[in-house]
């Protein structure tokens, strides 16, 4: 049974679609020839830019070649709200004091040295002792066994 818009391929008659494809293939690489009437009709069909009060993508497209669908408006209720950040962990006092010695004492001594600030000798020796003592304390507090018995220390 034959449909109304289809033609019999064996009848020798060429369909409109085949003729359009044949014209495209024959003119491949050449510039499309739009006559002045075709261009004038397309410009008249598009909305003139002077009548619109706000700029739209259609104003930049007088030929009407771009799709006219605009993205849906975003509802403020559906916006992503990030969760509260987790609290910053605080080390116990003894470990905090040791970490302050490991990082704070050398920083303080370098600032004093670069600034050529004269400090008593016992302050310099105290900073060195704070660094060495804090480092030694942190090493002594380290666990001797891995957290997981099967953990060899590698991470991916």
C-alpha positions in Angstrom: 0.0 0.0 0.0 1.4 3.4 -1.0 1.2 6.5 1.2 0.1 9.9 -0.2 3.4 11.6 0.4 5.6 8.8 -0.9 6.3 8.0 -4.5 7.1 4.6 -6.0 10.9 4.3 -6.2 10.6 2.2 -9.4 8.4 4.7 -11.3 11.4 6.9 -12.2 9.8 10.0 -10.7 12.2 11.8 -8.4 10.9 12.9 -5.0 11.2 16.4 -3.7 13.6 15.3 -1.0 15.9 13.6 -3.6 15.9 16.7 -5.7 16.9 18.8 -2.7 19.7 16.5 -1.8 20.9 16.4 -5.4 21.0 20.2 -5.5 23.0 20.3 -2.3 25.5 17.9 -3.6 25.8 19.7 -7.0 26.4 23.0 -5.2 28.7 21.7 -2.5 31.4 24.2 -1.6 29.8 27.1 -3.5 28.1 30.0 -1.7 24.4 29.8 -1.4 22.6 32.2 -3.7 19.9 34.0 -1.9 18.1 36.4 -4.2 17.2 39.9 -2.9 13.6 38.9 -2.5 14.4 35.9 -0.3 16.7 38.0 1.9 14.1 40.8 2.1 11.3 38.3 3.1 13.4 36.8 5.9 14.3 40.3 7.3 10.6 41.3 7.3 9.6 38.1 9.1 12.1 38.7 12.0 11.2 41.2 14.7 12.9 44.6 14.2 15.5 45.5 16.8 14.3 49.1 17.2 10.9 48.1 18.6 12.4 45.9 21.5 13.4 47.7 24.7 15.7 44.9 25.8 18.4 43.2 23.8 17.8 39.6 22.9 19.6 37.0 20.8 17.0 37.5 18.1 18.1 41.1 17.7 21.5 39.8 16.6 19.9 37.3 14.2 17.8 39.2 11.7 17.6 36.2 9.4 16.0 34.1 12.1 18.5 31.3 11.9 19.1 30.7 15.6 16.5 28.8 17.6 14.2 31.0 19.6 13.9 28.7 22.7 15.2 30.4 25.8 16.4 28.5 28.9 13.8 28.2 31.6 14.1 30.6 34.5 15.9 29.4 37.6 13.8 29.2 40.7 15.6 30.6 43.7 14.2 27.8 45.9 16.0 25.2 43.8 19.5 26.7 44.1 22.1 24.6 45.8 22.9 25.5 49.4 26.3 24.0 50.5 26.3 22.2 53.7 28.0 23.6 56.8 31.7 22.9 56.9 32.9 20.4 59.4 34.5 21.8 62.6 38.2 22.2 62.6 39.8 19.5 64.7 41.7 20.8 67.7 44.7 18.8 68.9 45.2 18.2 72.6 47.1 20.9 74.4 50.4 18.9 74.6 50.4 18.1 70.9 49.4 21.7 70.0 52.3 23.0 72.0 54.6 20.5 70.2 53.4 21.5 66.8 53.8 25.2 67.7 57.4 24.4 68.6 58.0 22.6 65.3 56.6 25.4 63.1 56.6 28.5 65.3 60.1 28.4 66.8 62.0 28.3 63.5 59.7 30.9 62.0 60.2 33.3 65.0 63.9 32.8 64.9 64.1 33.5 61.2 62.0 36.6 61.5 64.2 37.9 64.3 67.4 37.1 62.3 66.2 38.7 59.1 64.9 41.8 61.0 68.3 42.1 62.8 66.5 42.3 66.0 68.8 41.7 69.0 67.4 39.2 71.4 69.0 37.7 74.5 70.9 34.5 74.0 68.5 32.5 76.2 65.6 33.4 73.8 67.5 31.9 70.8 68.4 28.8 72.8 64.8 28.5 74.1 63.5 28.6 70.5 65.9 25.9 69.5 65.0 23.8 72.5 61.3 24.3 71.8 61.8 23.0 68.2 63.8 20.0 69.2 61.6 19.2 72.2 58.4 19.5 70.1 59.8 17.3 67.3 61.0 14.7 69.8 57.6 14.6 71.6 55.7 14.1 68.3 58.0 11.3 67.2 57.7 9.7 70.7 53.9 9.8 70.5 53.7 8.2 67.1 52.1 4.8 67.0 54.4 1.9 66.6 51.9 -0.2 64.7 50.0 0.6 61.5 46.4 1.8 61.9 45.2 -1.2 59.9 47.1 -4.5 60.2 46.9 -4.9 56.4 48.0 -1.3 55.7 51.4 -1.1 54.1 51.3 2.7 54.0 50.6 3.2 50.2 47.8 5.4 49.1 46.2 5.8 45.7 
